[in-house]
Structure formats: C-alpha cells, structure tokens
C-alpha cells in the first residue's frame, strides 16, 4: 500500500492543553525560497540551479488557464436569484470547479468574494510544540495564490475583497454593509475550522438585513451561512456508506467507491460572474490588499537549489498541462513516482490541491481526456488511485475527529515516546549522519517540499530508529510543507507511527535498502549534501568517516553499519517539554 503524502491550520481542539518548547530557544527558521530562473525540461535539475514548477512562462500558463476556463464555461447558465451573496474563500483558492462560487452567482444579482487573513492561521503556533503554524515558504505560496485568484476573478467580472482578521468578526460586518442574504463557503472537517464555522454562523444570526419594499412590509432577515462540500474527488453525498461507517482499511474504501460511486463533473462557469455589489464597499474600506511576507512578520532568502513552486490556479492548471500534455509524463507516472530528484518524477500537484487552487475533479477529467486521446494504462489509473488516498484521509478526519492528532491516534495505541531535544533537532536540521535523511530534511527546509518516498523514510527514521514522539515530526511538517493539509499530513504520520488504521502496525523503512533502491548512485544526496559529491557513487549513501557521525544506530542496519561507526548517545531526560495550559 502506498502512503501518499499529499499535503489550513492545525485541527487540534482549542480546549486541549498546549505543549510548548521551553527548554529550546524560539525556532529560528531560515526558510529559503528559490529563484524563478528558467529551467530545462529535464527531469533532473541543473546542478546549482533552482527549477520553477511549472516551468511554463507567465504568458503560456495564463493561456492554458484561459483555455481551461473556456472549456468549462456554459453560455446557457442562467441566474435566478436576487440580492447579494458573499463567497468566503478558505482552502479553495480557485475559480474553476468552485461550486460555492457558482451557487452564489446563481442565487444572487451580485457576488462579493472575500478572503480573511486569519491571524490564527498565519501568525499562530502548532498545537503541542509551538512551531509556527504557517512557515514563510507556504505563506509566500498562499500570497501568490491570492494574487492569482484576484486576477482570475477580475477576468470573470468580480474582484477579491481581502481583510486581515478573524472570519467570525469580518464576515458579519461585510454581510451587513452589502445587505447579503447568504455567505457561501466550502465545508471543512477539522475542529479549528469547524469552530470558526460555528462562530460565523452564530454572528451572522445577530445581523439584521433590511429588505426592500415599503417600511414595515417585510421583516428584517438574518444572513445565513451555506456550507458546500467541495474538497474531494468523490462527493461526500455519493459515498456508498455514511462517514461514521467508513471502512478503516483503504483498500476496502477504494474498492467500494470505485464500484458503487462516480465522480461528479466539474461545475460549469457562466461567461461572467459579475457584477460585484454596487454599494456598501466604501463603508467597509474598499477591496483591501493582499498581505506581503513582511506584513506577516516573515521573510525568505533566495536559494539556488531545488524546486520553486509558483502559487495560484493559473500555475496549477499550467502544471497539469505541462505534466500531462506538454511533457507527456503521465504515461510513465507509476514507474517514476518513487523518484526524489527533479520536477518530473511525479505530478507535483499536491501544493495546489492543498490550497484548493486545483480541483481533484479537474485532474480526473484531464486523466480521462488523456486516456481517450493518448493512452490508458496503470500510470494513468495510479494518479486517480492516489487522489482516492487523499479522499480517504479527508473522510477519516471527519469520522475520527481530533483523535488523528492525539498521541495514540485513532486506535488509542499506548506507547512510550521520547521527546529528546537534541535528537529531534538533528533530524529537523539534517544532521543525523545518514545522508538520505539529511538530504530530505534539507530539501524540506529549502523548498517546502519532499518526495513521497522521502516522507516515508524520514518519518520511519524519526519514530522507529530515534523513538521520537511522532507528533513533533508531524507538526514540523505542518510548519514547513507547501502542501500541508491536516488530514493527509496527520493521516500519514499516524500510519507511519503505527497508531493509524493500518493492519501493518510496525512500518519500518530500512535506510540502506531505501538508499540502494531509490538513490543507487547517490545523485540525490550529493545534490543536497555537496560534500559527498567527491565520493565514489556507491559510497555517497554510505560515507563512513567521510561524513558526520551518526546520531543513533539503526534499528535494523542490514549489515551496512560497522559497530565502530555507531554513535552511542548519552541518555537524556525525556521531560524536555513543559506543559502549559492556555
């Protein structure tokens, strides 16, 4: 079974106690962004050069997006509503196949799109260990997503109103100012987001909108919150079982939905989504501005290594076009998906899926179109197979709630875990003495991305070889990943730690075996650890004394470690984290 790390905010309960790092200075993150220098179409990056993903130019990506919009536009659509509807954008930063947006248009005479820069998301901390909830690289990616969303809405006759603050405080005042009858939004499944939904709903009930007509003829109305499901490939209403009866094994889930459910078509767009409201905007201060990294108190330093993902729906549609049609990589996806170096060993769709800049149903439609026009094989199916994995984790998060964030996971497994500060920092900073681990962790901090194979390996090393509390690793991923979403991230970490719904509880990845299989010539580790490049290819993953000392011995070394190279670490106290209730 493939663990697909398709990676918003932490979804742990606001009522739970909070654990903070008190014996460690505040995390000093040197987040490294990448230059957007043009790259070749090679599947491996030029040594020392940053590779933009997609590699299309701005004009080409824009043309691809325009063509996709055109294919999904229906002139026959008619709107039959009255008044004003607000669309609250959350983790759905797209125009194409955005059902909340289309339904708001159909039910109104004017639409007002809104995005709230929630300080709890952009400036908050992770639940247990106090890492930044949204790191600088993901923040920059989301800023680019918002800029592109604003541009695409303008093409459709609208604009994006941006406000800094909590949605439950902002949306009611906006609804009152423009006399909106409904706020449309996509529904979430995580406790923090569900709490915000409840608060928005409660605050809207306190707003009274005066209806037209003679005084006293019509009673004032309360704006309502209309939540719509739109994050998954399969719609929640089309599952062959209720969420509470969701199978606990992925294979059972996949076979059931493939045989008994069907994927809905993408929502069609009208030629224009306009107009925006004609009054009320001046009262609330106009359209506002998209934040900058500086305004969020963040910064990045350009790096000349790895991949630089470009945020936004236009880039997302451009990447689908590039990977499927321009480079024709889809037909070999299953053979290459376990690679680790370069932009084209896998689709790289996950950052746009996580931000909602790309619809999984659009990917499915493009796969089906590719199968008709070019080839249908195991590779084309495997993209859908992994989208179903993503669905599965999302539905599991709805079934099990906050237990996916708890130490014992959904199965309430009782285990002893270490919270050793020095060991965790060596893993986080890529200083474990194992090139494959260190290279992956350096790629993560530099780019905000790591291959699916790499994520499984570093997870296994942290929890199996180091014995470290898996939640620390999961929260560090939450900080760093461009493609972070709670369900996929914590779903995969619970699986890797043996506390998820997985019949194979002791999932262990042998580093020597993984290195020999997936980086046999040491190209990946030498790219991220240039000090190893001068070594013979077969020694790069096994450098011995030519590299830093190994921080812990492996649980199963496969005969690749010599006893005199093992580092016998000193015992350290396990109570490195002090509990603080807030």
N, C-alpha and C positions, 0 to 999 in steps of 0.2 A: 504494500500500500504506500502510495506516495504522499508524503507530508508536504502539502503545498502552502508555503508561507506567502500568501497574498496579503499583504498587509495593506475632529474626534477628540476624543478625550478619554481619559481613564473612566471606566464604568463602575468603579467600586463605590459602595454605598457611602454617602456623606455622613452617615451616622456611625460608621465603623471607626475604631481608634486609628490614629495615624502614627506611623513609624518614621522617624527622621534620622538622618545620619548626623549624629552629634559628635562623634569622635573623628570625623573626617571633615576637613575644611570644605566649604561650598564647592560643588563640582565646577572645575574650570574647564569649560568645553571650548576647544579650539576647532570650531566647526569650519570645515573647509569646503567652499563652493568651487565649482570648476569653470574654466573659461569656456566660451562658446565658440572656440575656433572650429572651423570646418574640419571634418574628418573624412577619411576614405571610407568606402563601403565594405572594407574588410571586416570579418567577424572578430578580429583582434585589434585592439587599439594600437596606434603607432606608439612606440616606446617614448614615454615622456610627454605625450600629448593627451589633452582632455578630449573626450568624444561626446558631442551633443546627441541626445536621444529625444526626438528623432533627428536624423541628420539632414532633413529637408530644410531648405531655406524658408524664411518667413512667408514669402510670396507663394511658394509651392504648397506649404502647409495650409495657408489661407484658401488657396484654390481647391484643395482637397476637401476642406471643411465646407466650403460653399457648395461643392458638388454633392456632398453627403446630405446637406440641408435640403437641397433641391430635390433629391430622390425621395426625401421623406416629407415633402410638402404637398398638401392636397388643397387645391383651389375650391373644392366642393364643401369644405368645412364651413359651418355657419355658427355664429354665436347667438344665443337666445336669452342671455341674462341681462340684468340691469345693475346699475350702481358700480361700486369699486370693489375689487378683490385685491388683497395683498398676497404675494408669494414670498414666503420665508425660506430663503435658501440656507441649507445646512451642509450636509455632506453629499450634495447633489449639484455640483457646480457646472451644470451643462444646460443647453437649450434642447438639443436633440434627444428625443425619448425621455422628456421630463413631464411625467403625467400631471404633477401638481401644477406646473405652468400652463399646460394645455387646458386643464379643467378650470383653472382660474379664468382663463381667457373666455372659455365657453359660457361661464356663469356670470359674466360681467360686461359692462360697457367700457371699462378702463382697468388696467392692471398695474400694480406697483410692486416691482421686485425689490426685496430688502435682504441685506446681509448684515448680521450683527457680529462685530469683532468682540467676542465674549472674553473678558479678561481671565475667566476661569480656565479657558482653553489655551489662550496664547501666553498667559503670564503665570499660570498656576503650576503646581508641582504634582508629581505622581503620588499615588495614594499612600503607599507604605514607606518608601525610601527617599522621597523628597527630591527626585531628579526633576529637571524642567519638563513639564508636560508636553510642550511643543518645542523641539530644538530649532536652531536657526535655519538649518537646511530645509526642514519641512515648512517652516514659516515662510521662507522665501518662495518655495514651490507653491504654497497656497496663495501668496500675494500675486504670483503670476497667473494662477487660476482665476482669481477675482478680476484681474485686469482683462483677461481674455473673455470672461463671462460678460463683463460690461460691454466690451466691443461687439460681441455676438448678439447681445440683447439690443444694442443700438441698430444693428443691421435689420432687426425684426421690428423696429419701431418703438422700442422701450429703452430703459436705462436701468442702472443698478444703484439703489439708494444704500449707502454704507453708513452705519452708525457704530460707534465704539461704546459698548456697554452690554448689560445683560438683556437677553431677549424678552424676559418677562417684564422688564421695565420699559424697553424701547417699543415693542410691538403694540401694546395698548395705546400709547400716545400717538403713534403713527396712524393706527386704525381710527382713532377719534378725529385726528386732523383731516384725514381724507374721506371720512364717513364710510369706511369699509365695512361691508356686511360679513366678509369671511376672510380668514387668514388660512391660506393653503400651505401645506408643508409635507415633506416625506417623513414617515414614521421611523423612529429608531427603536432599538431593543435593549439599550444599556441603561443602567439605573440613573446615572447622572443626566443623561439626555431625557429619560422618561420623567425625571423630576422637573426639568425645565419645561417639558410639555405640559405637565400638570399646572405649574405656576403660570404659564402663559394663558392656559385655559381659564384659570381662576381670575386672573387680572382682566382678561377680556370680558368676563361676565360683569365686571364692575363698570364697564364703559357703556354709555348710552348714546346711540346714534339717532339723531332726529331724522325721520323720514319726510319725504316731500308731501305736498298737499296742504290743504288748509289747516291752520292751527287747531289742534285738538281732534283732528280726524283720525290720525294714526298714532299709535303708541310708539315711543322710542324703542329701538331694538338693541340687542347686545350682539356685537360681533362674535362669531364662533370660530373655533379652530377646527379645520378639516384636515385630518391626517390621512395620508395616502401611502400605500406600500409601494416601494419602487427601487429597492437596493439590490435585488437578487435576480438571477436568471429565471427561476421559476417563481411565480407569484404565490404568496402565502395562501391565498384562497384556492389555489389549484393543486395543493398537495393532496395526496390520497389518504392523509391522516391528519389529525389535529396536531398542533405543535407539542402538546403535552404527551402525545403518543408517538412522537418522533423516534425512529429506531436509534439505538445507541451505537450502532456499528455503521460506518459509512457505506459499506458495500450494500447493506440492506436498504439504506436510504436511496442510494443511486439507482439500484435496480427497480425500486418501487416508482420513483418519479419518472424514470425513462420509459417504463412500460405503461404507466397509468396517467401521466400528466403530459402537458405540452407547453412549450414556451410561447408566450404571447408575442405578437408582432410589436415592433416599436410604435409608439404613439406618433401619429401624423401631425405635422405642423400646419397651421394656416399660413398663407403668404405673408401676413403681418400679424404681430401680436399686440400692436398698439391700439389705441393710444394710452399713454400714462394718464393719471388723474390731472384734470385741468386746474385744480385748486387744492390748497392745503399744504403744498410743499414748502412755500415760503415760511409758513408758520412753524415748521419743524427744522428750518435751517438749510433747505435745499438738499441736493443729492449727496453731499458729504464726499469724503476722499478715502481711497483705498490706503491702508496703512503702509508704512515703509518699515524695513527692519529696524532702522534707527528709532522710529517712534515706538516700537515694541521693546526697545532696550536690547536689541540683538545686533550681531554683526557677523560677517563671514570674511574669510580670507581666500582668495582665489588659489586653486591648486591646478597643476598641470597634469594631473593623473585621473584615471578612471572615467566614469560616465557622468555627464551633466544632463539631468532630466529637465526638460522645459515644461513648465506648468501650463495648464489650460486645455480646454476642449479642442481647440484647433490643433495643438500639438498631439493630443491623444488620437484624433482622427487621422492626423498625418502619420502617426506611428503604425496604426492599423494598416493604412495604405502602404506604407514603406515595407513593413514586415511581410504582409500577405502578397501584395501585388507587385511592388517595385523590385524587391529583392527575392521574392518567391521562396521565402524561408519556411512557410507554413508546412509544405510537403515533407520536410525533414525534422519537424519540431520534436517528435518523440525521440529521435536519435541524438539530438543535440541538447536537449533541455537540461541535462545534468552538467553542462559546462560551467565554468566560473570566470572566464576571461573574455571580455569584449561585449559588444552590444547585441549580437545577433544569435547567441546560442539559445535564447528564449525570447518570448514575446515582449517582455518588459512592460506589460500593460498595467501592472499592479499599482503604481503610484497614482495613475489616473482613475483606476477603479476605486481606490480608497477615498479619493477626494470627490468622487461622483462626477468627475469630468468626462467619464466614459461609461456608457451603459453596457452591462453584460449582454443584454438582448441585442444590441447593435453588433457586438462581437459575434454572437451566434448567427445573426443574419449574414454577416460577411463570411463566416466559415461556410455556411450553406451555399452562398453565391460562389465561393471559391471551389467548392466541391462540384458544382454544376459546370463551371467554366474551365476548370483545370484538372484537379484530381481529388478523389476522396480516398483516404487511407487511414491508417492508425494514427498518424500525426494530426490530421485534421480533427479526428474524434478526440484526441487527447487534450486539445485546448478546451473543448466542452467538458471533458471529464474533470478538469481542474477547476473550471468555473462552478461545477456542481459541488466540488470540495468547498469552495468559498461559500456557496449557498448553505451547505451543511453546517459549517461553523456559525453562520449567522442565525440559522434556526435553532441550533443548540444553545446559543446565547439567550434566545427567547425562552427556551424550555428550562434552562438551569439557572438563569439569572446570575446573581453575584457569585455563585459557587465556582465559576470559571476563574475568579480572581483569588480564591481562597487557597491556603497552603495545601490542603488535602484534595483540592479540585472537586469536580462533580461527584466522584466516588468516595470523598471524605477519607482518603488514604492517610493513615497515621505513619509518618516517617520523621526521622531526625535529620535536620539540615543544618549546615554551618552557615554563618554569616561573616566569615573571615574577611576582614577588610583588605588585607594585603593580597590575598588570593584573588578576590574579585577585581581589585584594581589592575592586577597583572593581566587578567582576562580582558577587561574593558579597554586597556591601553595597548593591547597587542604585545605583551612582554612575558608570555608564558614559557618561551623556549621551544615551542612547537611551531615551526614555520607556517603550517597550514592554518592553525588557529590564529596566529598573529597577523597573517596576511588578510584573512577575512575580517578581523576586527578593525584593522586599519582601513580597509575598504569601506566599512560601515561608517566610521567617523569622518572619512574624507568625502564620501559621496551620498550617504544616507541610504545606501542600497547594499544588498548582499544576495548572492545567488541562493536559490532554494537549497541546493546541496550544502552550501556553506552554512546556512542557518541551522540545518540539522546537525552538522558536525560540531559547531561551537556550542550549541545547546547541549548535546550529549557530553561534551568535554566538561562544561560547567557543572552539570548536575551529576554525572556519573564518575568522572575522574577527580573533580575537585570536591564534590559533595556539597556544593553551594546551593542555598535556597533559590529555587527556580524563579521565584517572583522578582528577585533582583535583576536577573537577566532579562525577564520579560519587560520590566519597567525601563531598563536601559534601552531596549529595542523601541519601547514606546517613545522615548525621547528622540531617538536618532532616525528611525525609519521614515523615509518619504512615503512609503506605502502602508503606514501604520493604520490598522483599524482594530478595535478591541477584540472582535470575535475571532478573526484569523490569527492575530498575534497570540492572544492568551489561549485560544484553542490549540494551536500548535505547541506552545510551551507546556500545557498540561499533558499533551500526548508525549512530548519528549521527556518529561519528568516522571511519566508513569502514573499520573494521577487523573488522566483523562479517560474518556470512554473508549478504551483500546484494549483488545484482548491480549496484545503483546505488551506486558507491563514494563519489562526491563529492556527498553530500547537502547542499544549501545552501538555507537559508531566507532570502529577502530580507526584511529588516525593513520597509522601506517597503511592499512588496507585502503582507506579512502584516498590517501595521497597517491598510492601506486595506481589506483584505478582512474582517478579523475584529474590528476596532475602529474602524469608519469615522467615528464621531462622537467618538472619544476618551473614551468613558464609562469604560472600564476604566482607562486610565492616569490619568484625572483622579480616580478613586476612590482609587487608591493614591498618587498624587502630587498632593495638593490644590493645590499651587502652580500647576498647569496649568489648573485649573477656570475661571479667569477668562478664558482664551484662547478665541478662536473655535474651534468644534468641529473644523473642518478643520485647525487649527494645533496641536492638542494633541499629536499624534504627531510633528509637525514644528515644534517651537517656536523653532528657531534660537537667537538670543542671549537669548531669554527663559528659557532653561533652562541647566543646567550644560554645560560644554564636553565635546564627545565625546572619549572616551579614545583611540579608534583610528578610522581611516577604514574604511568598509565595503569588503569585497572586491568586491561589485557593488552600487553605490548606486542604480541605476535612475534616475539623474538627479535625485534628491531632496536631494542634498547639494551645497552650494556649496563650492568649494575653500577659500574664506576662512574657512569654519566648521570645516574639518578640523583636528584636533589632531595635530601631528607630534611623536609621542612620542620622548623620548630613548632611545637604545639602553641596555639594561641587561644585566648579565651573566646568563647562563642557569643558572649553578650556584648557585641560591638555596637548594637543599635538600641538606643534607649526609647522606651515607649512614651509617647506624649499624646494625651487626649486633647482634641480641639473641637 
